[in-house]
Amino acid sequence: MKFRPSVENISGHQPLLHRLRAWLDDHDPGGIDRIRTLHLCLSYVVVILLGLATSRAFDLQLDVIFPMVAAMTASVLITFTPAASIAIEARTFARLFAVNFSLLALVALIGPGDHEINGLILKLLLIPLSFLAMYLRRYGMDGQRLGISIIIMATVAAILRPTHTEGLWLLLAALEGGIVTALIRLSPFRPSAMQAYNDAVVDAVRGVGDYLRQFAEAIRSGQDVPRPADTMLNRLRVRVRVALLTATAEDPDARAWVEAVRTHVYRLRIATQLLHDCIPPMRRPDGQPDGWEPSVASVAEEVARHLDRIGEQPVGGDARLNASLSRMRQAAMAADLHVKVQLTLLRAITAFERLALLVGGLERFHLERPVQENVATFVAPQSVRAQAPVAQAQGAGRAIRVGIQAVVATSITTSLDLLIGLDHAYWATMTVMFVLGNSLGETVLRVRYRTWGTLLGVVIGILAVYLMSNGIWFLAAICLVGQMVGLLTMRDRYDIASAATGLSVVVGLHLVTGLTAEGMSSRIYETAIGAAVALAISYLVLPIYGSDEVLNQVKAVVTRCRAAFAGWWPRGEKGDSVSILAWEMRPVMEQLPQLDAESALGYRTAGDVVNLVSTLDVLTTYLALLEDAAQRLSALSPPEELVNVLEAARSRTLQGFDLALGTAAPAVSTTAAPQLEAALQAALGNLTDDTSRRLLPFVADYLAFSDAILQPLGDLQSVLDRRVASPTPSTEAEPAKAERPETAES
């Protein structure tokens, strides 16, 4: 069933299953990760049955350990290989399997497992491996996943302590698990992420059409027009973003087409947000209609009709839409209209023309055709072709610092095992590796989610074992479902993923080793010990503050925003679209919760950077509005008098950028704009023909947005330019503007 964003907010009164399905539709469009969980489930069942059969066929006396290692191999391969193309996943599978198979071979050489020195070596081996796992993070997410998989397999080996012979059989178990998992996961019968992205865009666009129809119905019935529901707009943004990530992972060569489509969806979202405030009151003070209502409703319905047909067939130029816009212009120029109503309607015309322009742009992507055909025929703009993907890797120095933190933390948890005999100290060690982040703020968040998630998962696991002590197959199903839920929610809900994983592990250990409720509850304090050690070490040993890095990233984005704006009309010809710059902000915005955590620990700079990043989001929103206004004016070829006005406004905005970046003289001020005032007075005095005066609403748009952008630029200046004092508390309100760009219209 396709997603149709509702105009109404999703409330908690909906049934739980409906809300769960809506969440999955948003965060897993096309069912890409759901198919991964199905493959994981199927791999588990097959490798466990096959492992059990192998153990009994050769009389290995490994009926538990053999299938467990095979299942662990399947879990590592699928969990740490994100959805992509078959070729990309096959390469990742090969890399993960080679590293973990080599590790198991090393464990087989260390045996025999019945010797005390063997267990000590395997436990101590976790300490240097923890450094290796953390150092691999410098190679981005792939390195991070590889490092965690190494720790998991090494921990399992330390628990099992196999003999030489058992180690060799476990190599066979890993080989079995790898082959079965590869055959199941790399089968060609799975959904296309590129097609899922195409469908997500089409459904999101039609959701805007649904809103426009309700918009038209409200106008025809004389009611206040509804605002687009924040839930609908947010789902539109989240769904398209998640679909984009999986699509670019599946086909990196199609990134230019994917980005170009997303650019139009981003701007469609902003245009939809702006529409509400462009509509005058429904009734005059005397209670009578003004007469413009039918024409506005007609335009809204025509745009909605075009949006509904996107993805089905090319619509092309439509005389009905053009005729509706003409009637709306005539209604806006009626002589008996109040001047404020007239100006509002003129701006409504520009808003609908902006929507029509975006609809036409989306139609040119031919979303009704096969995706690969669209990708093959698409010619990317130079600015998109030249743009490098956002880097996820970190520097070697930072990776070494995190590696040292891991060595110190795992040394402490291992010492607790050796010195005081802490039961299952490996659980605390694994917790350290899972929660230790790339910065102090990230560690704080992971500690919070992991601790509470494990507590919840263990409590549910104890209740499940108590209530279904004889239902082995029910408990096995719970264990399997926990693994699947953990895989589905790992990216967006780490707390739920931690709870699901904790539930799966404690129930699985109960089934395999007969773990009691007391043993299950010990996982809670062992997790708490590991989390506390990781947090303390992250804070005391070579602490890494994410705000230091984000500050430089923000300054780089602001510099690119200035360069893009300088390249737009009226002086420039072409430049980067602000939606591309907004996309580059995504990894910066995702660090906001981590920076908030650093602020809570008293790191003052982090609080500044939180405001800075939120303000940057406001800045790119206003820039998107300026870009639309500049494109509209460029197409209308205004007279020289108006171009002079826009040049003066452009110059003032560039001064604001220079002040924010600290490249302008301190005496420069954007508060007074005598050149702009003089150019505006001259233009208003010289424009006498109706054609030129009809351009004034477009000019008003440009001037309003260029004036509004000075506020976020001033707030950016207060942090980026060290010559200026710290930001005032008023900047705390800026994040609220990020989701309400319509404030620029006021």
N, C-alpha and C positions, 0 to 999 in steps of 0.2 A: 504493500500500500504506500502510495507516495505521500510525502509530507506537504501539508498545506498550512502555513502559519496562520494561526487564529488571530483575529483582530482583538479579541478579548484576552485578558490576562488569564494565564493558567492558574487556577486557585487550588488550594489544598483540599477543596471539597471533591475533587475528582477522585475516582477510585485509584488505589495504589498501582494496579497493573497498568492503567491508562497513563499515569504519570511516569512509570518506569519505561513504558514503550515510547513515550514522547522523549524522554531523556536519551534513550538508545537511538532514536531517529535523529536527534540533534548531534550526538557525540559519536555516532557510528553510522553515518549515511551510507546506504548501499549494503549494510551488513558485512563490511569487510572484516572487522574484528570478530563479529559473531561467527563467521566462517572459520576464523582462526581458532576460536574456542571449541567449535565442533571438531576441527581436526585434532586439537589437543585431547579432547575427550575420546575420540576414536583411537588415537595413537596410544593412549593410556590402556584402553581395554585390550587392544591387540598385543601390545608389548608385554603386558602383565600375563595374559594367557599364554603367549608364546614363551615367555621366560619361565613360567611355571612348568610348561611342557618340556622345555629344554633341560631344566634342572632334574626333573624326574626321569627323563629318557636316559640321561647319562649318570643317574644316581649321584648327583653332586652334593646332596644334602644342603642345598642353598635355595630351598623353596621360597624363602622370604627375601634374601639378599639379592639373588640373581634378578628377579623381576623388578625389585626396587631400583637397582642401578639402571636397568633398561628404561624404567619409567622416569627416573631422574634425567637421563640423557634426552628423552623425548621432551620433558618439561623445559630443559635448558634451551634446546634447539628452537622450540616454537616460541617460548616466552621472550627470549632475547633476540629474536629475529622479527622485526616489525614487518607489517604487510608491505610488499613491493611486487615487482615483476618476478616471474619464476627464475629468470637468470640471476637477478640480484639476490634473491633469497637463497638460491643454490650456492652462490659464492659465500654468503654469510654462514650458511649451514656448514660448509666445508671448513671455514676458518674456525668456527666454534668447536666443531667436532675434533679437528686436528689438535687444538690446544688442550681440550679436556681429555682426549684419548692419550696424549703424551703425559698428562698429569697422572692418569690412572696407571700408565706403564711405570712411571717413577714410583708410585705407591707399591706396585707389585715388586719392584726391586728392593724396597726398603724392608719388606717383611723379614721374618715371620711375625704374625700378629700376636702370638702368645708370649712374646718377649717384652719385658717392661720397657727396654730402650726403644722398641718399635713405637709404642704409643707416645713416648716422650718426643721422639723425632717428628712424628706426624703432627703433634700439637705445636711444637716449635716451628714447624714448617709454615704454619699459618701466618707467622709474624713477617718473614720476608715476602710471602705471597701477598700480604695486605698492602705492602709498599708497591709491589708490581701492579696490583689491581687499581690502586689509586693513580699511579703514574700513567696508566693507559688512558685515563680520562683526558689527557692532553690531545687525544685523537678524536674527541667529540663523543657523541652518544654511542657510536659503535664500540669505541674503546671502553666506555663505561660499562656497557652490557657485557663485554668480554671479561672485564675484570671481576664483575660480580659473579659471573658463571664459574670462573676459576675458584673463587672463595667457596661457592656452594659445593662444588665437587670435592675440593680439598677438605671441607668440613665433614662431608659424608664419609670420606676415606678415613679421617681421624676417628670418627665414631665406629666404623666397621672394623678397623685394624685387621685387614685380611692377611693371611699367610701368602707365601710365594704362589702356591697353587691356586688359592682362592683369588688372588690378584689377577692371575692369567684368565680364570673363568669370568671375572668381572670385566676384563677387556672384551671378551666375547659378548657379554651382556650389553656393554655399551655399543658394540658394533651392531648387535641386533636392534637395539633401540634406535640407533642412528639410521639404519637402512629402512626400517618400518616407518619411521617418522618422515623421512625424505620421500618415500613412495606415496604417503598419504597427503602430506602438505604440498608437495610440488606437483600434484596432479593438475591437469589443465581445467578441471571442472570447478571453477570458482569465479566469483563476480569480478568485473572489471572496475578498478578504482576510478579510471578515467570516465567511464560511463556513469558511475555513481556521482562524480563531480558534475557532469553535464546535467543529470537528473536533479541534483540538489539545486543547481542554479535555476533551472526551469521552474521547479516547485516554489522556490523562494520568490522568484519574480511574479508568479501567479498569486502568491500570498499578498503581494503589494496590490495586485489587481483586485483581490477580494476587498481590501481596505478601501480602494477608490470607489467601488460600487456602494459600500456602506456610506462613504463620504457623499456620493451623489444622492442617495436615498435621504440622508439627513437634510440636505439642502432643499430637495423637492418638498419635504414635509415641513419645512420651516423650523427645524430643530438645529441646535448648535452642532457644528461638525465635530465628529469625534477625533481625538488625537490618535495617531497610530500607537497601538499598545507597545509599551517598552518590551514586553515579552516577545511580541512578534518580531520587532526589529532586532532584539538580541538573538533570537533563534535564527533569524536570517543571517546575522553576522557569524555566529558560532558554527552553524551547520555548513556554510560555505567555506569557512576557514578550515574546519576539520577535513572536509572533503578535499580541499586543495592540498593539504598535507599528504594525504594518502595518494592522491593523483600524481603529484610530483615525485613521490617515492617510487611509484610504479613506472612512470615514464619521465625521467629527468629531461629528455630532449623536448618534451611538450611543454616545458615550463613557461615559455614565452606566451603560448596560446592561453594557458591556464591563468597566467597573471593578467593578460589583457581582458579576459572575461571577468575576472574578479574585480578589476578596476571599475568596470561598468556597474557591477552589483554594489560595490562600495558607494559609488556616487548616486546610484538609485536610492540607496538607503538614506543618504543625507537629504536628497531632494524630497523624499517622502516625509522626513521629519520636518522639513521647512514649510510644507504645504499648508499646514493647519493655520499658521499665523498670517497667511496671505489672504484670508477670507474675511470680509467685513461682517459686522453683526447682521443677523438674519432679518431684523425688523428695524424700521425707523422708530424714533421716539413716539410717533403717533400710532404705531402698531401696524402700519401698512408696509407691504413689500416694496423694494426699490425697482424690481423688474429685471435685475441682472441674474437672478437665481437659476432660471431654466438654462441659460447659456453656459453657466459654470458647471452645472450638473451634467450637461451634455458632453462637455469636454472631458470631465472626469470619467464618464462612462465609455467614451471613445478610447481614451488611453487604457482603461481597464480591459477593453476588448482586444487591443493590441497585445497587452501583456498576457492575456489568456491564450493567445494563439502562438506565442513564442514556444518553440520546441515542436510545433506541429507542422507548420508550413510557412514559407517566407511570405510576409505580408506586403512589404515594400511601401511606397508612398500611398497614402490613403486620402482621397478627396474628402471623405466624411470628417476626418480629424481636422483637416485644414479648414473646412467650412465651419466646423464648430469653433475653432479658434478665431475665425473672422467674426462670427456672431458675438463672441465674447468681447472682442475689441470694440465692436459697435456699441455693445451694452455699456462698456466702461467709459465711452466718450459721450454718453447721454448728457444733455445739457442740464437736466434737473437733478443730477447727482450731487451730493455734498462733496466738497473737494477732498476730504479725508477718505471717503468711500471710493472716490475715483482713483486716488493714488494707491489705495490698497488693492483695488481691482487690477490696476496696471502692473503692480508687482505680482499679482496672482497670474497674470498672463505670462510674465517671465518665468514663474515657477512651473506652469504647465508646459511652456515651450522647452524648459529644461528637461522635464520628464519626457516630452516627445522626442527630444534629441537623444536621450539615453535609450529610449525604446528603439529608435532607429539604429543606434549603435549595436544594441543587442541582436537585432534582426540580422545585421550583417555578419554575425558569427554563425548563422545557419545551424542553430542548435538542434534542428530536426534531422540533420544528416548524421551518418556514422561519425563518431568522434575522431577516429584515425584519419578520415578524409578531411575533416576540418583542420586537424593539426598539420597535415601534409600541405594544405593549400594556404596556410596562414603565413603572412610575412610580418615579422615582428618589427616594431619601431626600433631605431638604433639605440635609444636610451634603454629599452628593455633587453635588447641583445647584449649590450655592454655590461649590464648589471650582473655582478657576481652573486652567487647564492650566499645567504647569511651564514657566516662561519659559526660553527658550534664548538670548535676546538679551543683549548686554552693554552697559554704559554707553558714552556717546560718548567720555569721557575715556580709558577703557581702549583703545577702538578706535583713537583718535588715537595713543596710545603705541605700539601694535603697528604702525600705519601708518608712524610715524617709524622704527621698527626696520627695516621693509621697505625704506624709501627708502635708509637708510644701507647695508644689506646689498646691495641691487641696484646701488647706486652703486659699491660695491667690486668686485663681479663684472663690471660693465660696464667699469670702469677697467682690470681685468685684460685685457679684450679689447682696449681701445683703446691701452693703454700697452705691454703685452708681447706682444700678439698671441696670446692664449690661444685655441687652436682650440675652436670650438663652445662659447664662453663662455655661450651661451644655455642650455646644459644646467645649468650651475652656477646661473644666474639662476632657472631653473624649479625647481631643487632648493630654493633659498632659499624660494620661495613655497610649496612643498609642505610643508616641514618647519617653517617658522616658525609656532609655536603661539600660543595666547592666554595662555600663561604659560611661565615658564622650564621647569618640569617637563614640560609638554606638548611643548615643543621638543626636550628631551633624548630623550624616547621616540621622537618622529618621526625624529630624526636617527639613532637606533640602528636602527630598523626600516628606514628608507629606505636607509641605507648598506649594511647586510647584505643586504637584499632586492635591491638593484641589483647587488651583487657576485654573488649567486647567479644572478640572471636573466641577466646578461651572460655568465657562464661557461657556462651552459646554452645560450645563444644561439650562442656561438662553437662549441661542440661540435656543435650542430645544423647550422650552416652547413658545418662541416668534414665531417661525415658525410653530409650530403645536399646537396652543392654543386650537383648537377644536378636535384634534386627540387624544382623551383620550387613546384609545387602543395602538396607536403608542407610546405615552409617557410611558404607562405601559410596553410595550415591551422594550423600552430604559432602563427603571429602572431595568428590569429583566436581560437584557444583561449586564448592568453595574455590577450587583452582580456576574454574571457568570465570567466576565472578571477579576474582583477583586479576585475571588477564584482561577482562573487559574494562575494568575501572582503574587500571594502573596509571593511565595517562592523565586522567582528569580528577579522580577522587582517590588519592593515595590513602586516606583514612579508611575508606571502605575496602580498598584492596588489601590493606594490612589486616583488617578484621577477617576478611574472607580467607586470606592466606593462613592466619593464625588458627582459624577454625579447621581448615583443611589439614594442617600439620598435626594438631593435637588429636584429631579424630583418626588420622592415618596412623599415628604412633600408637594409639589405643588398639587399632586393628592389628598392627604388625607386632608390637612388643607387649601388648597388654597394659599399656600405660594407665595408671589409676588417676582418679580425680585429684589426688594430692600431687602427683607428678605433673598433671596438666596445670594446676594452679601455680606450680613453681615456675612455669614459663612466664608468668606475669612479673615476678620480682627479678627473674633473670633478664628479661627484656628491659626492666627499669634500670638494672645495674648497667647493662650495656649502653643504654641511652644516656644515663647520667655520666658515664665515663666519656662517651663521645662528645657530649656537650661541654664538659669541663675541659677536655683537651683542645677542642675547637676554639675555646675562649682563651685558654692560657698559653698554648703552644703555637707559636707562629700564626696568630689569628689572621684570617683573611676576611676583609670587609667588602661585600659586593658593591657598596655605594661608591667606593673609590674607582672601580672600573666603569660603573654605570655613568658616572659624571663625565668621563671622557667619551663614552658612547653617545650621550645626549648632545654634547657639544658637536660631535661629528654629524649627527642628524640635523641639528640646527644649521650647521654650515651648508649642508646639502639642500636644506629647505631654502636658504637664501639664494643659492646658485640656481635652483629651479625657478623661484619667483623672478629672479633677474632675467631669466630666459623667456618669460611669458610676454605676450603683447601688453603694452603698445610698443615697446622697443625691441624685444626679442621676437624670434620666430618660432622656435621650438625649445622645449625643455622637458625635464622629467615631470611626470604626473605626480601630484601629491599623494595619490593612492599608493604609488610604489613606495614613496617615503613612509607612508603610514604602515605599510607592510613590514618595512625594515624596523619599525618601532616595536613590532610584536615581541621579539625576545627581550627587549628592554622592559616593556609593560609587564611581562610575565614575572619579572623579578620584584615587582612592587610588594607582594606579601613578604618576601624575604627581607626587603629593606625595612618594612614595618617592624619585623621581628628584631632587626638590629637596633631600630629606634627604641624599642621597648627595653633593650639592654643598656640604654644610655649612650649609644653612639650618635652624637648630635648630627654629624654630617648626613647620616642616613635619613633623618627627618627632613633635611633640606632637599635631598634627592627625591624622596617620595613626592614632595610638592612639585619638584622640577619635572619629573616624568609625567605627572598628571597634567601639568601646565602644557607640556609638549603635546599631549593628546589634544588639548583645546586648540593649540596653535595649528596643528595639521588639519583640524576640522575647519577653522576659518580659512586656511589656505585653500582647501577644497572649494569653498564658496567663491573665493577670489578667482580661482582657476576657471570655474564655470562662467563667472561674470566676464572675465577677460576673453574667453572663447566666444561668448555671445556678441560682445562688442566688436571683436575682430571680424566676425562674419557680417556685421551690419555696417561696417565702414563709416564710422561717425565723422563729422566735419572736424576741421583742424582745431576749432575752438574747444571742442570737447576732448580731443586728444591731448591738448595742453593741460586740461584739468586732470586727466588720468595720469599724465606724466608727472605732474606735481604730487599726486597721491602716491604714485609708485616710488618717487624719490623719498618721500617721508617714510614709507614702509622699509625701504632699504636702510635708511638711517636707524630705524628701530632695530633691524637685524644687526647692524654694525655695533650699536650700543650693547645689545645683548651679548655679542661675541667679544666685546672688549676691544674692537679694532677702530672705534670712533673716538674722537677727542672728547674728554669729559664735559666740555662746555656745550656740546651739541645737544639739542633738545627737540623732541617731537611734539611737545605740548603745544607750542605755537607753530602755526603753518601759514605764514604770510603769503608765500608763493601760491599755495593751494587756494587760499581765500581770494587772492587777486585774480587767478585764472578762472575761478568759478564765477566771480562777479562779471568778468569780461565775457564769459560764455553766455551767461544768462541775459546780458544786455544785447548781444549780437545775434542770438538765435531767435528768428522771427517766424520761420516757416514751420508748418505743422509736422513735417517729416522729421526735422531735427528735434523738435520738442518732444516727439513721441519716444525719442531715445533716452530722455531724462530718467525714467524709472530704471533703465539698465545702468546708467551712470550712478544713480542713487544706490543701487545694489553694490556697485564696486566701491563707492566711497564709504558706505556703511561698514562693509567688511574690512576695508583697509584701515578704518578707524578702530574697529573692534579688535583687530589683531595687535594693536599697540599694547593692550593690557597684558596678554600673555607674554609678549616680548619683554615688557618691563619686569614682569615677575621672573622670567628667565635671566634677565640681566642681574637681578639681585643675588643670584647664586653663582652664575657663570663668571661674572666680572667681580673679582675680589676687591676692586676699589670701592664697591658699593656695600652698604650695610646688609646684614642678614635680612631675609624676607620677613615682612610683617605677618601677623597672624591671619590677615585677610586672605592670604593665598590658600589657606586651608579650604576655602570654599570652592576653589577652582575645579577639583575633581568632579563636582556636581555638574559643571558645565559641559564636561566631556561628552555626556550622553544627551545633552540638550542644546545642540547648536542653534536651535531656533531663537535663542536669546539674542543672537546677532541681528535678528530681524526687527527687534523691538524699536 
